[in-house]
Amino acid sequence: MSTPPKSESPIRTPNELIEADGFVFGFPTRYGMMAAQFKVFLDATGGLRRTQSLAGKPAGSSTALALKVVAKKPLRKFP
């Protein structure tokens, strides 16, 4: 993508996944979707999946979603 990289964050390429023992991806969601940059990264791993270079490596992912709820009336207390 054309966004400038952040200097404190390392840039990883899909080919570096071959050297890893396993990997876990975690990212926040925006409107229920992962970031477009991460989608591009996953799309770039197509060659690795085709050659099964990542077969047998443990992998996981996590997402986070924050909801802001504003109540206009106080909640009713039940006896």
PyMOL Python script that loads the backbone (N, CA, C, O; Angstrom):
from pymol import cmd

cmd.read_pdbstr("""\
ATOM      1  N   MET A   1       0.850  -1.170   0.000  1.00  0.00           N
ATOM      2  CA  MET A   1       0.000   0.000   0.000  1.00  0.00           C
ATOM      3  C   MET A   1       0.895   1.231   0.000  1.00  0.00           C
ATOM      4  O   MET A   1       2.108   1.119   0.173  1.00  0.00           O
ATOM      5  N   SER A   2       0.322   2.366  -0.187  1.00  0.00           N
ATOM      6  CA  SER A   2       1.128   3.580  -0.308  1.00  0.00           C
ATOM      7  C   SER A   2       1.242   4.369   0.985  1.00  0.00           C
ATOM      8  O   SER A   2       1.625   5.538   0.949  1.00  0.00           O
ATOM      9  N   THR A   3       0.927   3.779   2.111  1.00  0.00           N
ATOM     10  CA  THR A   3       1.077   4.488   3.374  1.00  0.00           C
ATOM     11  C   THR A   3       2.539   4.449   3.805  1.00  0.00           C
ATOM     12  O   THR A   3       3.216   3.443   3.593  1.00  0.00           O
ATOM     13  N   PRO A   4       3.034   5.528   4.407  1.00  0.00           N
ATOM     14  CA  PRO A   4       4.436   5.519   4.827  1.00  0.00           C
ATOM     15  C   PRO A   4       4.647   4.588   6.021  1.00  0.00           C
ATOM     16  O   PRO A   4       3.792   4.527   6.905  1.00  0.00           O
ATOM     17  N   PRO A   5       5.774   3.858   6.064  1.00  0.00           N
ATOM     18  CA  PRO A   5       6.033   2.963   7.192  1.00  0.00           C
ATOM     19  C   PRO A   5       6.338   3.746   8.457  1.00  0.00           C
ATOM     20  O   PRO A   5       6.862   4.858   8.396  1.00  0.00           O
ATOM     21  N   LYS A   6       6.013   3.171   9.591  1.00  0.00           N
ATOM     22  CA  LYS A   6       6.366   3.773  10.872  1.00  0.00           C
ATOM     23  C   LYS A   6       7.784   3.355  11.202  1.00  0.00           C
ATOM     24  O   LYS A   6       8.129   2.181  11.069  1.00  0.00           O
ATOM     25  N   SER A   7       8.596   4.280  11.625  1.00  0.00           N
ATOM     26  CA  SER A   7      10.015   4.001  11.819  1.00  0.00           C
ATOM     27  C   SER A   7      10.279   3.000  12.929  1.00  0.00           C
ATOM     28  O   SER A   7      11.255   2.254  12.845  1.00  0.00           O
ATOM     29  N   GLU A   8       9.450   2.952  13.969  1.00  0.00           N
ATOM     30  CA  GLU A   8       9.708   2.052  15.086  1.00  0.00           C
ATOM     31  C   GLU A   8       9.186   0.628  14.833  1.00  0.00           C
ATOM     32  O   GLU A   8       9.476  -0.273  15.620  1.00  0.00           O
ATOM     33  N   SER A   9       8.445   0.415  13.781  1.00  0.00           N
ATOM     34  CA  SER A   9       7.882  -0.903  13.490  1.00  0.00           C
ATOM     35  C   SER A   9       8.712  -1.607  12.425  1.00  0.00           C
ATOM     36  O   SER A   9       8.960  -1.043  11.359  1.00  0.00           O
ATOM     37  N   PRO A  10       9.144  -2.842  12.704  1.00  0.00           N
ATOM     38  CA  PRO A  10       9.893  -3.568  11.665  1.00  0.00           C
ATOM     39  C   PRO A  10       8.975  -3.960  10.517  1.00  0.00           C
ATOM     40  O   PRO A  10       7.799  -4.260  10.723  1.00  0.00           O
ATOM     41  N   ILE A  11       9.511  -3.954   9.333  1.00  0.00           N
ATOM     42  CA  ILE A  11       8.767  -4.353   8.143  1.00  0.00           C
ATOM     43  C   ILE A  11       9.095  -5.813   7.860  1.00  0.00           C
ATOM     44  O   ILE A  11      10.264  -6.166   7.704  1.00  0.00           O
ATOM     45  N   ARG A  12       8.094  -6.647   7.793  1.00  0.00           N
ATOM     46  CA  ARG A  12       8.275  -8.068   7.519  1.00  0.00           C
ATOM     47  C   ARG A  12       7.744  -8.381   6.133  1.00  0.00           C
ATOM     48  O   ARG A  12       6.788  -7.764   5.662  1.00  0.00           O
ATOM     49  N   THR A  13       8.371  -9.337   5.497  1.00  0.00           N
ATOM     50  CA  THR A  13       7.923  -9.775   4.186  1.00  0.00           C
ATOM     51  C   THR A  13       7.351 -11.183   4.314  1.00  0.00           C
ATOM     52  O   THR A  13       7.705 -11.903   5.248  1.00  0.00           O
ATOM     53  N   PRO A  14       6.485 -11.586   3.410  1.00  0.00           N
ATOM     54  CA  PRO A  14       5.930 -12.932   3.488  1.00  0.00           C
ATOM     55  C   PRO A  14       6.991 -14.034   3.455  1.00  0.00           C
ATOM     56  O   PRO A  14       6.798 -15.082   4.073  1.00  0.00           O
ATOM     57  N   ASN A  15       8.091 -13.827   2.756  1.00  0.00           N
ATOM     58  CA  ASN A  15       9.124 -14.856   2.685  1.00  0.00           C
ATOM     59  C   ASN A  15       9.791 -15.105   4.037  1.00  0.00           C
ATOM     60  O   ASN A  15      10.374 -16.171   4.237  1.00  0.00           O
ATOM     61  N   GLU A  16       9.722 -14.160   4.961  1.00  0.00           N
ATOM     62  CA  GLU A  16      10.285 -14.366   6.291  1.00  0.00           C
ATOM     63  C   GLU A  16       9.467 -15.356   7.112  1.00  0.00           C
ATOM     64  O   GLU A  16       9.953 -15.862   8.124  1.00  0.00           O
ATOM     65  N   LEU A  17       8.243 -15.641   6.699  1.00  0.00           N
ATOM     66  CA  LEU A  17       7.427 -16.623   7.405  1.00  0.00           C
ATOM     67  C   LEU A  17       8.016 -18.028   7.280  1.00  0.00           C
ATOM     68  O   LEU A  17       7.785 -18.873   8.144  1.00  0.00           O
ATOM     69  N   ILE A  18       8.763 -18.280   6.227  1.00  0.00           N
ATOM     70  CA  ILE A  18       9.373 -19.594   6.023  1.00  0.00           C
ATOM     71  C   ILE A  18      10.365 -19.894   7.148  1.00  0.00           C
ATOM     72  O   ILE A  18      10.465 -21.036   7.594  1.00  0.00           O
ATOM     73  N   GLU A  19      11.092 -18.886   7.605  1.00  0.00           N
ATOM     74  CA  GLU A  19      12.115 -19.065   8.636  1.00  0.00           C
ATOM     75  C   GLU A  19      11.530 -19.204  10.039  1.00  0.00           C
ATOM     76  O   GLU A  19      12.223 -19.668  10.945  1.00  0.00           O
ATOM     77  N   ALA A  20      10.285 -18.819  10.237  1.00  0.00           N
ATOM     78  CA  ALA A  20       9.671 -18.834  11.563  1.00  0.00           C
ATOM     79  C   ALA A  20       9.261 -20.248  11.964  1.00  0.00           C
ATOM     80  O   ALA A  20       8.915 -21.070  11.115  1.00  0.00           O
ATOM     81  N   ASP A  21       9.304 -20.521  13.271  1.00  0.00           N
ATOM     82  CA  ASP A  21       8.830 -21.803  13.796  1.00  0.00           C
ATOM     83  C   ASP A  21       7.302 -21.842  13.828  1.00  0.00           C
ATOM     84  O   ASP A  21       6.704 -22.915  13.743  1.00  0.00           O
ATOM     85  N   GLY A  22       6.687 -20.701  13.949  1.00  0.00           N
ATOM     86  CA  GLY A  22       5.238 -20.547  13.978  1.00  0.00           C
ATOM     87  C   GLY A  22       4.952 -19.058  14.039  1.00  0.00           C
ATOM     88  O   GLY A  22       5.881 -18.255  14.134  1.00  0.00           O
ATOM     89  N   PHE A  23       3.706 -18.682  13.988  1.00  0.00           N
ATOM     90  CA  PHE A  23       3.393 -17.258  14.026  1.00  0.00           C
ATOM     91  C   PHE A  23       1.989 -17.026  14.559  1.00  0.00           C
ATOM     92  O   PHE A  23       1.098 -17.864  14.424  1.00  0.00           O
ATOM     93  N   VAL A  24       1.825 -15.866  15.165  1.00  0.00           N
ATOM     94  CA  VAL A  24       0.535 -15.408  15.670  1.00  0.00           C
ATOM     95  C   VAL A  24       0.348 -13.983  15.181  1.00  0.00           C
ATOM     96  O   VAL A  24       1.227 -13.139  15.354  1.00  0.00           O
ATOM     97  N   PHE A  25      -0.784 -13.721  14.578  1.00  0.00           N
ATOM     98  CA  PHE A  25      -1.107 -12.380  14.107  1.00  0.00           C
ATOM     99  C   PHE A  25      -2.196 -11.809  14.996  1.00  0.00           C
ATOM    100  O   PHE A  25      -3.179 -12.486  15.296  1.00  0.00           O
ATOM    101  N   GLY A  26      -2.027 -10.587  15.410  1.00  0.00           N
ATOM    102  CA  GLY A  26      -3.042  -9.899  16.187  1.00  0.00           C
ATOM    103  C   GLY A  26      -3.240  -8.502  15.618  1.00  0.00           C
ATOM    104  O   GLY A  26      -2.271  -7.811  15.306  1.00  0.00           O
ATOM    105  N   PHE A  27      -4.471  -8.097  15.485  1.00  0.00           N
ATOM    106  CA  PHE A  27      -4.742  -6.779  14.925  1.00  0.00           C
ATOM    107  C   PHE A  27      -6.125  -6.308  15.354  1.00  0.00           C
ATOM    108  O   PHE A  27      -7.028  -7.114  15.579  1.00  0.00           O
ATOM    109  N   PRO A  28      -6.278  -5.005  15.461  1.00  0.00           N
ATOM    110  CA  PRO A  28      -7.606  -4.466  15.744  1.00  0.00           C
ATOM    111  C   PRO A  28      -8.448  -4.514  14.475  1.00  0.00           C
ATOM    112  O   PRO A  28      -7.917  -4.588  13.367  1.00  0.00           O
ATOM    113  N   THR A  29      -9.743  -4.471  14.647  1.00  0.00           N
ATOM    114  CA  THR A  29     -10.619  -4.447  13.478  1.00  0.00           C
ATOM    115  C   THR A  29     -11.258  -3.075  13.350  1.00  0.00           C
ATOM    116  O   THR A  29     -11.427  -2.355  14.334  1.00  0.00           O
ATOM    117  N   ARG A  30     -11.595  -2.740  12.164  1.00  0.00           N
ATOM    118  CA  ARG A  30     -12.299  -1.489  11.892  1.00  0.00           C
ATOM    119  C   ARG A  30     -13.551  -1.864  11.130  1.00  0.00           C
ATOM    120  O   ARG A  30     -13.469  -2.372  10.012  1.00  0.00           O
ATOM    121  N   TYR A  31     -14.695  -1.622  11.714  1.00  0.00           N
ATOM    122  CA  TYR A  31     -15.975  -1.998  11.119  1.00  0.00           C
ATOM    123  C   TYR A  31     -16.031  -3.503  10.839  1.00  0.00           C
ATOM    124  O   TYR A  31     -16.612  -3.935   9.844  1.00  0.00           O
ATOM    125  N   GLY A  32     -15.420  -4.295  11.730  1.00  0.00           N
ATOM    126  CA  GLY A  32     -15.469  -5.740  11.604  1.00  0.00           C
ATOM    127  C   GLY A  32     -14.501  -6.341  10.611  1.00  0.00           C
ATOM    128  O   GLY A  32     -14.567  -7.542  10.350  1.00  0.00           O
ATOM    129  N   MET A  33     -13.608  -5.554  10.051  1.00  0.00           N
ATOM    130  CA  MET A  33     -12.656  -6.052   9.057  1.00  0.00           C
ATOM    131  C   MET A  33     -11.227  -5.764   9.502  1.00  0.00           C
ATOM    132  O   MET A  33     -10.974  -4.800  10.225  1.00  0.00           O
ATOM    133  N   MET A  34     -10.300  -6.606   9.065  1.00  0.00           N
ATOM    134  CA  MET A  34      -8.886  -6.338   9.330  1.00  0.00           C
ATOM    135  C   MET A  34      -8.401  -5.215   8.419  1.00  0.00           C
ATOM    136  O   MET A  34      -9.060  -4.859   7.443  1.00  0.00           O
ATOM    137  N   ALA A  35      -7.253  -4.671   8.752  1.00  0.00           N
ATOM    138  CA  ALA A  35      -6.702  -3.556   7.975  1.00  0.00           C
ATOM    139  C   ALA A  35      -6.373  -4.004   6.551  1.00  0.00           C
ATOM    140  O   ALA A  35      -6.005  -5.156   6.321  1.00  0.00           O
ATOM    141  N   ALA A  36      -6.508  -3.096   5.617  1.00  0.00           N
ATOM    142  CA  ALA A  36      -6.228  -3.395   4.213  1.00  0.00           C
ATOM    143  C   ALA A  36      -4.771  -3.802   4.014  1.00  0.00           C
ATOM    144  O   ALA A  36      -4.476  -4.645   3.167  1.00  0.00           O
ATOM    145  N   GLN A  37      -3.857  -3.215   4.785  1.00  0.00           N
ATOM    146  CA  GLN A  37      -2.443  -3.562   4.664  1.00  0.00           C
ATOM    147  C   GLN A  37      -2.218  -5.032   5.014  1.00  0.00           C
ATOM    148  O   GLN A  37      -1.393  -5.702   4.393  1.00  0.00           O
ATOM    149  N   PHE A  38      -2.959  -5.535   6.018  1.00  0.00           N
ATOM    150  CA  PHE A  38      -2.795  -6.936   6.388  1.00  0.00           C
ATOM    151  C   PHE A  38      -3.399  -7.858   5.332  1.00  0.00           C
ATOM    152  O   PHE A  38      -2.882  -8.947   5.086  1.00  0.00           O
ATOM    153  N   LYS A  39      -4.480  -7.426   4.718  1.00  0.00           N
ATOM    154  CA  LYS A  39      -5.053  -8.213   3.626  1.00  0.00           C
ATOM    155  C   LYS A  39      -4.064  -8.330   2.471  1.00  0.00           C
ATOM    156  O   LYS A  39      -3.939  -9.392   1.860  1.00  0.00           O
ATOM    157  N   VAL A  40      -3.362  -7.242   2.172  1.00  0.00           N
ATOM    158  CA  VAL A  40      -2.357  -7.261   1.110  1.00  0.00           C
ATOM    159  C   VAL A  40      -1.238  -8.223   1.485  1.00  0.00           C
ATOM    160  O   VAL A  40      -0.754  -8.972   0.636  1.00  0.00           O
ATOM    161  N   PHE A  41      -0.817  -8.207   2.767  1.00  0.00           N
ATOM    162  CA  PHE A  41       0.228  -9.115   3.226  1.00  0.00           C
ATOM    163  C   PHE A  41      -0.215 -10.570   3.052  1.00  0.00           C
ATOM    164  O   PHE A  41       0.549 -11.394   2.549  1.00  0.00           O
ATOM    165  N   LEU A  42      -1.441 -10.886   3.464  1.00  0.00           N
ATOM    166  CA  LEU A  42      -1.929 -12.256   3.309  1.00  0.00           C
ATOM    167  C   LEU A  42      -2.024 -12.658   1.840  1.00  0.00           C
ATOM    168  O   LEU A  42      -1.711 -13.794   1.485  1.00  0.00           O
ATOM    169  N   ASP A  43      -2.450 -11.739   0.992  1.00  0.00           N
ATOM    170  CA  ASP A  43      -2.515 -12.033  -0.442  1.00  0.00           C
ATOM    171  C   ASP A  43      -1.124 -12.337  -1.001  1.00  0.00           C
ATOM    172  O   ASP A  43      -0.987 -13.135  -1.929  1.00  0.00           O
ATOM    173  N   ALA A  44      -0.100 -11.706  -0.442  1.00  0.00           N
ATOM    174  CA  ALA A  44       1.269 -11.914  -0.918  1.00  0.00           C
ATOM    175  C   ALA A  44       1.819 -13.279  -0.512  1.00  0.00           C
ATOM    176  O   ALA A  44       2.862 -13.692  -1.021  1.00  0.00           O
ATOM    177  N   THR A  45       1.145 -13.985   0.389  1.00  0.00           N
ATOM    178  CA  THR A  45       1.610 -15.313   0.789  1.00  0.00           C
ATOM    179  C   THR A  45       1.053 -16.416  -0.103  1.00  0.00           C
ATOM    180  O   THR A  45       1.233 -17.596   0.198  1.00  0.00           O
ATOM    181  N   GLY A  46       0.397 -16.066  -1.169  1.00  0.00           N
ATOM    182  CA  GLY A  46      -0.195 -17.065  -2.066  1.00  0.00           C
ATOM    183  C   GLY A  46       0.824 -18.052  -2.612  1.00  0.00           C
ATOM    184  O   GLY A  46       0.536 -19.246  -2.701  1.00  0.00           O
ATOM    185  N   GLY A  47       1.998 -17.582  -2.975  1.00  0.00           N
ATOM    186  CA  GLY A  47       3.047 -18.471  -3.482  1.00  0.00           C
ATOM    187  C   GLY A  47       3.523 -19.449  -2.424  1.00  0.00           C
ATOM    188  O   GLY A  47       3.830 -20.601  -2.730  1.00  0.00           O
ATOM    189  N   LEU A  48       3.587 -18.989  -1.164  1.00  0.00           N
ATOM    190  CA  LEU A  48       4.004 -19.871  -0.073  1.00  0.00           C
ATOM    191  C   LEU A  48       2.968 -20.956   0.178  1.00  0.00           C
ATOM    192  O   LEU A  48       3.309 -22.105   0.459  1.00  0.00           O
ATOM    193  N   ARG A  49       1.713 -20.583   0.073  1.00  0.00           N
ATOM    194  CA  ARG A  49       0.655 -21.571   0.272  1.00  0.00           C
ATOM    195  C   ARG A  49       0.629 -22.577  -0.879  1.00  0.00           C
ATOM    196  O   ARG A  49       0.390 -23.767  -0.670  1.00  0.00           O
ATOM    197  N   ARG A  50       0.875 -22.088  -2.092  1.00  0.00           N
ATOM    198  CA  ARG A  50       0.850 -22.957  -3.269  1.00  0.00           C
ATOM    199  C   ARG A  50       1.948 -24.016  -3.190  1.00  0.00           C
ATOM    200  O   ARG A  50       1.728 -25.170  -3.560  1.00  0.00           O
ATOM    201  N   THR A  51       3.139 -23.622  -2.704  1.00  0.00           N
ATOM    202  CA  THR A  51       4.251 -24.569  -2.578  1.00  0.00           C
ATOM    203  C   THR A  51       4.252 -25.280  -1.234  1.00  0.00           C
ATOM    204  O   THR A  51       5.134 -26.098  -0.971  1.00  0.00           O
ATOM    205  N   GLN A  52       3.276 -24.982  -0.375  1.00  0.00           N
ATOM    206  CA  GLN A  52       3.126 -25.555   0.958  1.00  0.00           C
ATOM    207  C   GLN A  52       4.371 -25.337   1.819  1.00  0.00           C
ATOM    208  O   GLN A  52       4.757 -26.211   2.594  1.00  0.00           O
ATOM    209  N   SER A  53       4.998 -24.159   1.675  1.00  0.00           N
ATOM    210  CA  SER A  53       6.172 -23.809   2.469  1.00  0.00           C
ATOM    211  C   SER A  53       5.833 -23.584   3.935  1.00  0.00           C
ATOM    212  O   SER A  53       6.718 -23.633   4.789  1.00  0.00           O
ATOM    213  N   LEU A  54       4.562 -23.338   4.236  1.00  0.00           N
ATOM    214  CA  LEU A  54       4.153 -23.080   5.619  1.00  0.00           C
ATOM    215  C   LEU A  54       3.473 -24.289   6.254  1.00  0.00           C
ATOM    216  O   LEU A  54       2.959 -24.189   7.368  1.00  0.00           O
ATOM    217  N   ALA A  55       3.462 -25.420   5.571  1.00  0.00           N
ATOM    218  CA  ALA A  55       2.779 -26.613   6.077  1.00  0.00           C
ATOM    219  C   ALA A  55       3.431 -27.088   7.370  1.00  0.00           C
ATOM    220  O   ALA A  55       4.657 -27.156   7.465  1.00  0.00           O
ATOM    221  N   GLY A  56       2.613 -27.416   8.360  1.00  0.00           N
ATOM    222  CA  GLY A  56       3.103 -27.940   9.628  1.00  0.00           C
ATOM    223  C   GLY A  56       3.512 -26.893  10.642  1.00  0.00           C
ATOM    224  O   GLY A  56       3.918 -27.247  11.749  1.00  0.00           O
ATOM    225  N   LYS A  57       3.421 -25.628  10.308  1.00  0.00           N
ATOM    226  CA  LYS A  57       3.793 -24.564  11.253  1.00  0.00           C
ATOM    227  C   LYS A  57       2.553 -24.135  12.034  1.00  0.00           C
ATOM    228  O   LYS A  57       1.509 -23.860  11.442  1.00  0.00           O
ATOM    229  N   PRO A  58       2.667 -24.078  13.369  1.00  0.00           N
ATOM    230  CA  PRO A  58       1.509 -23.610  14.136  1.00  0.00           C
ATOM    231  C   PRO A  58       1.252 -22.132  13.879  1.00  0.00           C
ATOM    232  O   PRO A  58       2.191 -21.348  13.742  1.00  0.00           O
ATOM    233  N   ALA A  59      -0.003 -21.759  13.815  1.00  0.00           N
ATOM    234  CA  ALA A  59      -0.368 -20.376  13.547  1.00  0.00           C
ATOM    235  C   ALA A  59      -1.637 -20.034  14.323  1.00  0.00           C
ATOM    236  O   ALA A  59      -2.440 -20.907  14.652  1.00  0.00           O
ATOM    237  N   GLY A  60      -1.792 -18.763  14.603  1.00  0.00           N
ATOM    238  CA  GLY A  60      -2.985 -18.290  15.290  1.00  0.00           C
ATOM    239  C   GLY A  60      -3.221 -16.834  14.983  1.00  0.00           C
ATOM    240  O   GLY A  60      -2.360 -16.152  14.427  1.00  0.00           O
ATOM    241  N   SER A  61      -4.389 -16.365  15.348  1.00  0.00           N
ATOM    242  CA  SER A  61      -4.698 -14.954  15.152  1.00  0.00           C
ATOM    243  C   SER A  61      -5.675 -14.503  16.222  1.00  0.00           C
ATOM    244  O   SER A  61      -6.408 -15.304  16.801  1.00  0.00           O
ATOM    245  N   SER A  62      -5.667 -13.221  16.467  1.00  0.00           N
ATOM    246  CA  SER A  62      -6.626 -12.633  17.395  1.00  0.00           C
ATOM    247  C   SER A  62      -7.040 -11.274  16.860  1.00  0.00           C
ATOM    248  O   SER A  62      -6.272 -10.599  16.175  1.00  0.00           O
ATOM    249  N   THR A  63      -8.245 -10.891  17.178  1.00  0.00           N
ATOM    250  CA  THR A  63      -8.741  -9.583  16.782  1.00  0.00           C
ATOM    251  C   THR A  63      -9.322  -8.894  18.006  1.00  0.00           C
ATOM    252  O   THR A  63      -9.683  -9.540  18.990  1.00  0.00           O
ATOM    253  N   ALA A  64      -9.402  -7.606  17.931  1.00  0.00           N
ATOM    254  CA  ALA A  64      -9.981  -6.823  19.018  1.00  0.00           C
ATOM    255  C   ALA A  64     -10.990  -5.865  18.418  1.00  0.00           C
ATOM    256  O   ALA A  64     -10.777  -5.294  17.348  1.00  0.00           O
ATOM    257  N   LEU A  65     -12.070  -5.706  19.117  1.00  0.00           N
ATOM    258  CA  LEU A  65     -13.121  -4.805  18.666  1.00  0.00           C
ATOM    259  C   LEU A  65     -13.560  -3.974  19.851  1.00  0.00           C
ATOM    260  O   LEU A  65     -13.877  -4.523  20.906  1.00  0.00           O
ATOM    261  N   ALA A  66     -13.583  -2.687  19.701  1.00  0.00           N
ATOM    262  CA  ALA A  66     -14.038  -1.793  20.766  1.00  0.00           C
ATOM    263  C   ALA A  66     -15.359  -1.167  20.346  1.00  0.00           C
ATOM    264  O   ALA A  66     -15.508  -0.677  19.226  1.00  0.00           O
ATOM    265  N   LEU A  67     -16.288  -1.194  21.244  1.00  0.00           N
ATOM    266  CA  LEU A  67     -17.589  -0.581  20.988  1.00  0.00           C
ATOM    267  C   LEU A  67     -17.808   0.549  21.982  1.00  0.00           C
ATOM    268  O   LEU A  67     -17.537   0.402  23.173  1.00  0.00           O
ATOM    269  N   LYS A  68     -18.285   1.643  21.498  1.00  0.00           N
ATOM    270  CA  LYS A  68     -18.617   2.758  22.370  1.00  0.00           C
ATOM    271  C   LYS A  68     -20.134   2.805  22.483  1.00  0.00           C
ATOM    272  O   LYS A  68     -20.837   3.026  21.497  1.00  0.00           O
ATOM    273  N   VAL A  69     -20.620   2.598  23.681  1.00  0.00           N
ATOM    274  CA  VAL A  69     -22.061   2.597  23.917  1.00  0.00           C
ATOM    275  C   VAL A  69     -22.407   3.827  24.738  1.00  0.00           C
ATOM    276  O   VAL A  69     -21.837   4.056  25.805  1.00  0.00           O
ATOM    277  N   VAL A  70     -23.327   4.600  24.240  1.00  0.00           N
ATOM    278  CA  VAL A  70     -23.771   5.800  24.946  1.00  0.00           C
ATOM    279  C   VAL A  70     -25.248   5.608  25.285  1.00  0.00           C
ATOM    280  O   VAL A  70     -26.094   5.473  24.401  1.00  0.00           O
ATOM    281  N   ALA A  71     -25.533   5.599  26.573  1.00  0.00           N
ATOM    282  CA  ALA A  71     -26.920   5.440  27.012  1.00  0.00           C
ATOM    283  C   ALA A  71     -27.553   6.819  27.182  1.00  0.00           C
ATOM    284  O   ALA A  71     -26.990   7.683  27.855  1.00  0.00           O
ATOM    285  N   LYS A  72     -28.707   7.024  26.583  1.00  0.00           N
ATOM    286  CA  LYS A  72     -29.386   8.310  26.707  1.00  0.00           C
ATOM    287  C   LYS A  72     -30.182   8.379  27.995  1.00  0.00           C
ATOM    288  O   LYS A  72     -30.382   9.459  28.550  1.00  0.00           O
ATOM    289  N   LYS A  73     -30.632   7.237  28.470  1.00  0.00           N
ATOM    290  CA  LYS A  73     -31.362   7.178  29.732  1.00  0.00           C
ATOM    291  C   LYS A  73     -30.584   6.277  30.683  1.00  0.00           C
ATOM    292  O   LYS A  73     -29.888   5.364  30.238  1.00  0.00           O
ATOM    293  N   PRO A  74     -30.693   6.522  31.976  1.00  0.00           N
ATOM    294  CA  PRO A  74     -30.048   5.603  32.903  1.00  0.00           C
ATOM    295  C   PRO A  74     -30.708   4.220  32.822  1.00  0.00           C
ATOM    296  O   PRO A  74     -31.905   4.106  32.556  1.00  0.00           O
ATOM    297  N   LEU A  75     -29.924   3.195  33.052  1.00  0.00           N
ATOM    298  CA  LEU A  75     -30.462   1.850  33.008  1.00  0.00           C
ATOM    299  C   LEU A  75     -31.453   1.650  34.154  1.00  0.00           C
ATOM    300  O   LEU A  75     -31.240   2.136  35.265  1.00  0.00           O
ATOM    301  N   ARG A  76     -32.516   0.941  33.875  1.00  0.00           N
ATOM    302  CA  ARG A  76     -33.545   0.677  34.882  1.00  0.00           C
ATOM    303  C   ARG A  76     -33.066  -0.430  35.808  1.00  0.00           C
ATOM    304  O   ARG A  76     -32.573  -1.461  35.351  1.00  0.00           O
ATOM    305  N   LYS A  77     -33.210  -0.217  37.090  1.00  0.00           N
ATOM    306  CA  LYS A  77     -32.825  -1.228  38.068  1.00  0.00           C
ATOM    307  C   LYS A  77     -34.024  -2.113  38.358  1.00  0.00           C
ATOM    308  O   LYS A  77     -35.141  -1.635  38.559  1.00  0.00           O
ATOM    309  N   PHE A  78     -33.771  -3.389  38.373  1.00  0.00           N
ATOM    310  CA  PHE A  78     -34.802  -4.366  38.669  1.00  0.00           C
ATOM    311  C   PHE A  78     -34.697  -4.755  40.144  1.00  0.00           C
ATOM    312  O   PHE A  78     -33.599  -4.833  40.695  1.00  0.00           O
ATOM    313  N   PRO A  79     -35.851  -4.998  40.779  1.00  0.00           N
ATOM    314  CA  PRO A  79     -35.812  -5.358  42.213  1.00  0.00           C
ATOM    315  C   PRO A  79     -35.164  -6.692  42.462  1.00  0.00           C
ATOM    316  O   PRO A  79     -35.060  -7.123  43.611  1.00  0.00           O
TER     317      PRO A  79
END
""", "prot")
cmd.dss("prot")
cmd.show_as("cartoon", "prot")
cmd.util.cbc("prot")
cmd.orient("prot")
